[in-house]
Amino acid sequence: MNSDNLTTIFCNIDDFCIQFEPDWKATLLTPKPGKRDRKTRLVLSEIMTILIYFHLSGMKTFKQYYIFLLSSFRHLFPNLVSYSRFVELMQSVLIPLCSFLEFSKGSCTGLSIIDSTPIIVCHNKRIFDHQVFDGIAKRGKSTMGWFFGFKLHIIINQMGELLAFKLTPGNVSDTKMVEPLSKELFGKLFGDKGYLNQKIFRKMLKKGLQIVTQIRCNMKNKLMDYTDRITLRKRSLVESVFHIFKDILNMDHTRHRSPVNFITNLVAGLAAYCLSDRKPRMKMEHNTSGELVLI
């Protein structure tokens, strides 16, 4: 863990909170008469920084990470509370985390990639005994087989920047998420065969967004632009992003004990990815006419 990197992230989050927190608190309902509304020892930007930096720390469990903060980074967070108290505070920063994530997302460049990945909450053999996400998580099927949990749908650009995301139950079709995710996009949207849908293709084309996918074996072959064909081969960039989500940022595990803390952990991980400088990207260069092309 690098204290300089932690300080830089805190400064970015604190600058955001200075502008966001007054407007946010002005929209909150006033507490009931007689109910205490004490300020916490940790300020909003400190709680958000601790949650986001966990995903960049390389540690596998949040408890191990927080104990390390208590012992080695007390000088940076002099008002640290106990671990159990911090777990309670996590739920209070979900809305600010979502707003910070919206603030940190990339911008559309005209070349976007869409895909989804399963977020498994328990082993298939424990589905009927699972209680934390009972009635929320659903069974779904991916290329790796059946799972119980959720689907994380994302759109990225060619530089690996996150443009949009949605979390749905595991049984939601990928094609249903194209329209709500691509409201602010233009240009071309590349996806796998799971996004083949003539009705959605025509609807998106009227809005200025062309969906580009491979064709199925039982479909008539049509000529495709050479650049689109090359880009489709590089669509696996999104799989590298999912690898970072699950194996490096530790966003996918089955130890959650609260649906709200699960969402908080997921949003903090996405925000950590947006702040990370390890984003995969397509290799591009300028051609003779000055346009960026894939290489």
Steps between C-alpha positions, in 0.01 A plus 500: 500500500634840396423792729565752219247329275252487788546874561443578132177300494380669820562846351294412190214365710514789748480756218188321377344482848553872563263577213268200533436472875320835562258443210442139604426583864260775392281235334492263800200481730545651845520243784200440723473716815692342784715285272872565525684598183860503613791550262730203450868518589591418140395755238333394176814527285698282745240221496484506120880499470534199729236307305642582157866448591425149631452388140838649405687365803541144375358349820239226470273575798376835626552406865869425443533829311326705771711347780808596298370859480451507877859391560696667219300794362365652819698818426296550180166420666533612865126456568469138387217312670477131579447249220142417603411870515649563156291216353193688625624825342548339159128515424487876555729581205327299226338804334820711509693204355251468214529872429879487509494205259286700257748786534800269433369318191659548158350666194370344180743505205274339240647151555345308791493139618216339696502175697384342826654277765340292777535609863459177695374526861520133598583154369224327305472230767415764763228682305211370710682578828609849396318778689690829450373554144185289526242643261756738343757282325387269221631205306665581171713337236829622353758339274644333811168341598220564749552737795302666778539873544505810283623627166724803466444666161761757395598712202859618450681696230818396317713652778345271762305782668166412657209674325194332654402211724191321628456226759211263436384160628674208332200407283478833312581480128795701370293652220266669749790708633615646168253789492527619864883479492551677167285811546795740471707304245558559130703336226542122517434255780679163476367191675489121481228287337284533810412855390360393161151643482357654185240711683758653736746548212251709303392698805857588596593583139226767492665658806841510333652187655594199286525162675771279349515127577608175341232299320372158600572193289138480376492862379576633153852631466530872430800713415641688798724802508866398544547732799191354670630148446836586658327676791280196565815291540620744764167493686670271753629823658188491716604158633823658625288756683297222664827332602605820676161525669506147641862398544677830578234727652326212687149610409366145469477281811236306695558639852239778494265515798288798392350598161575869563863433587523279190390792280734736687793265444415468129468875441823567693677243280374666182613839632841350581526376142419848368780645715746225409773556240508130404218509246548279192464676166506431128816588310430781254708729281447788255481408133615715208180705511537569871222268617539255791494139381546167678832319463 
